[in-house]
Amino acid sequence: MPSKEIPMSQSLPLYQIDAFTDRVFGGNPAAVCPLNVWLTDEVMQAIALENNLSETAYFVARDDGDFDIRWFTPLTEIDLAGHPTLATAWLILNRLEPSRQTVRFHSMTGDVLDIARDGDLLVMDFPARPASPIAVPDGFAEAIGLAPQELLRAAKNMAVFGSAEEVLGLDPDMSFIKGLEGFGLICTAPGDDYVDECDFVSRFFAPHVGIPEDPVTGSAHC
């Protein structure tokens, strides 16, 4: 895969787009950088660090009309990210190629990610990553703030609690989460009257990749 350094005199387009929201300054902001050819990993990591957002997405057009996509947190490259993919699709479908109705991305790990228009909305089709129950580690309740009803793991750990109020009241120890196997920790519960009407609530913590808490995490719902 060709890549290049970026000289001091060269400029790149860079967009900041709020995903998962219907209002300005809501949702989760992502940086999106269209490229003609990949930059070096070191340059893309440096840009993501300077952006200081949970993720920066980079994408390159393919000969078949699809796009290759990569995601970087301020600390490292990751294998899947939802909200920056949604933000990238919004940029392509609404600004760069507004005549398109769908967009397909290919990740470095082989995932194929489809996003399509649905009226004024965008619909994402992401890979399913079913989770399996695991034993709750010693010290979990003390570090997270409450014992979960169940703990599961796929790529990410997921702690299930009894109510939205319990999830919103958690104040977890980030050093404990860093020590967990798997990729970060999702805390979730069924939706109820404590928050606006919804099917479920969730929070996602990933301090090991420089994201203490992500405002809204698309890949946590795979």
Buried (B, 14 or more C-beta within 10 A) or exposed (E): EEEEEBEEEEEEEEBEBBBBBEEEEEBBBBBBBBBEEBBEEEBBBBBBBEBEBBBBBBBBBEEEEBBBBBBBBBBEBBBBBBBBBBBBBBBBBEEBEEEBEBBBBBBBEEBEBBBBBEEEEBEBEBEEEEBEEBEBBEEBEEBBBBEBEEBBBBBBBBBBBEBBBBBBEBEBBBEBBBEBEBBBBBBBBBBBEEBEEEEEBBBBBBBBBBBEBBBBBBBBBB
